[in-house]
Amino acid sequence: MRTRGIKRETALALIPALALVLAAPLAAASEKPVRAAAGGKLVATGGVSTIEGAAGGGIVPWAVIGGYGSRGQVGANAFYTRVDVADYHLDVVGGLVGIDDRIELSFARQRFDTEAVGAALGLGKGYAIRQDVAGLKVRLFGDAVLDQDTWLPQVAAGVQYKWNDRGGLLSAIGARRDADADFYASATKLFLEPGILATATLRYTRANQGGILGFGGDKGDGRTLHPEVSVAWLASRNWVFGAEYRSKPDKLGIAKEDDWWDAFVAWVPNRHLSVTLAYANLGSIVNQKGQDGIYASLQIGF
């Protein structure tokens, strides 16, 4: 399958290079060297790990930088997530590094299991599609925790480069490419008194089912803008409740695509551990309607 646009090797080389370019002036401007984090942020304000690796909710990236490292520090997370819906399940492992509370580098490996649907389609029971996601997020301005005396949110911009291992299948169903990049901008505001953290994200993408079914299709190939929203209530120091919504493109004639939403609860006993459980509604996937079920995620870090 031909993949137009940025080549995978080029994109992977550009992500760390861009991070180094952005980090250089920040390091030079700092009076103290970047060091391992003792944990400079409030518990739970760094979010959990999305299915694409970035810090945020389960399906929506936030403008915060992952890990508990504050300015002049380094933080990191590792995670495992399982999404189990009516006819499929998704396993994701990955991690991220947050540098100086300014730059976030992330990676996620996704495995989408088609279960019995794969057998019905002639692919074989348990046929799996794998996708890797390399991400870069940069905080542009604002501080979600410290800026309590202003309505200014914390704002970040990010890119997620995704590549899929099933190019032949994706071409057969009408996808235009098996690798591509999503671009997004997020604004996050924490209202400390009621404990409400709200995020609005705008994603520029042509990914089908987040890239699991490739990118672009017979109904359109250009990237389009899609809003995403996440609201979390920090009910206590250790418990977070919230909900998310993610708008999606619909570019494959063979498989109508619906928007995603979830409702979640996260237990954060300390800075090194978080457990998230959610009800996730993913709509129709490959013409199998009613794909809703349980989302569970375990994250460790500092």
Buried (B, 14 or more C-beta within 10 A) or exposed (E): BEBEBBEBEEBBEBBEEBBEEBBEEBBEEEEEEBEEBEBBBBBBBBBBBBBBBBBBBBBBBBBBBBBBBBBBBBBBBEBBBBBBBBBBBBBBBBBBBBBBBBBBBBBBEBBBBBBEBBEEBEBEEEBBBBBBBBBBBBBEEBBBBEBEEEEEBBBBBBBBBBBBBBBEBBBEBBBBBBBBBBBBBBBBBBEBEEBBBBBBBBBBBBBBBBBBBBBBBEBBBEBBEBEBBBBBBBEEEBBBEBBBBBBBBBBBEBBBBBBBBBBBBBEBEEBEEBBBBBBBBBBBBBEBEEBBBEBBBBBEBB
